[in-house]
Amino acid sequence: MNKVATLGLAFLLIFSGCLGIGDDDTPEEETIEPVGETDLGSLEKDIETLTARLDAEEARVELLENRVNGIDDSPSVLEALGCSDGEIARYTGDEWVCSDDTDTTLGSDEVWNVVSSDFEDIRYNITDIRNKIDGLDMSVFVTNDKHDALAEDVHNLFDSYTEEIANLSNDINNLGIGISSLKKDIDDIWDVVDSMEWEMSNMSSDMEDMEWRIDELESDLENATSCQLVPYGNCAGVNLTGANLSGMDLTGIDLRNADLESANLTGAYLDYADLTNAYLYGADLTNAYLRYADLNYAFLYDTDLMDADLYYADLRYATLRVANLTDA
């Protein structure tokens, strides 16, 4: 049996189980933990490690083939062993040595003695690699399951966020409607404010008129309180224009500098009254009693004194132009 046939037979026996390497002799499989999404880098690293190991096993098979052949005449090997000319490198089963025996024929026992231990290592390593590949397959399967679960979680999360966004959009729309309504309310409030400002402006004008009337009333009140239209009352300088004093008893009253224009004094009792410098333009003193009255410098222009009693009245410097003194 030549060397090539011997090597082929050895491999055939190993992989067919005839050398006692069956399923029952397979080393206990290692437990491979599932790899999650974050372990994909580790999975790639394991694959790279297995590739390196396969490359190493291929190198060992090549070395084993050289051992099975039993000889090696490559210059590098011969030089490393320090072989002489005509010698070859021969494997003794334990080591490589220089030999001048060029017979390359080995028996099956010799072949097995050479390769048995190496084939055991190869068988173990191949089994170990197979187990690791199975574990990697399982890890990939678990990773796919986790990927599917993650995809489903992402899909559910997306649906949830989509619903929340829709709800938020509805809330924003409702808020926009509320803001529009609020703007309308604000516009209505400003309309009311403008109306109130207009009314207040009118009220200001009315208040000015009222203040003027109050001032006038206060003036009249002041005159009314200071001027008592009674006998011997003090009404000096008061304004009694157009006043109706007919028939009143004003005996001895003080009307100095009083304004009695167009006043009605018919039948009034003005005996001893002081009318010095009084303004009686157009006044009606018909039938008035003016006995001992003081009318110095009184202005009696166009005054009606018909039938008036002027007994001992003092009319010095009085203005009596156009006055009616009939039967006075």
ABEGO torsion letter per residue (X at the ends): XBAAAAAAAAAAAAAAGAAGBBAAABBBBBBBBBBBAAAAAAAAAAAAAAAAAAAAAAAAAAAAAAAAAGBBABAAAAAAAGBBBGBBBBBAGABBBBBABABABBBAAAAAAAAAAAAAAAAAAAAAAAAAAAAAAAAAAAAAAAAAAAAAAAAAAAAAAAAAAAAAAAAAAAAAAAAAAAAAAAAAAAAAAAAAAAAAAAAAAAAAAAAAAAAAAAAAAAAAAABBBBBGBBABGBBABGBBABGBBABGBBABGBBABGBBABGBBABGBBABGBBABGBBABGBBABGBBABGBBABGBBABGBBABGBBABGBBABGBBABGX
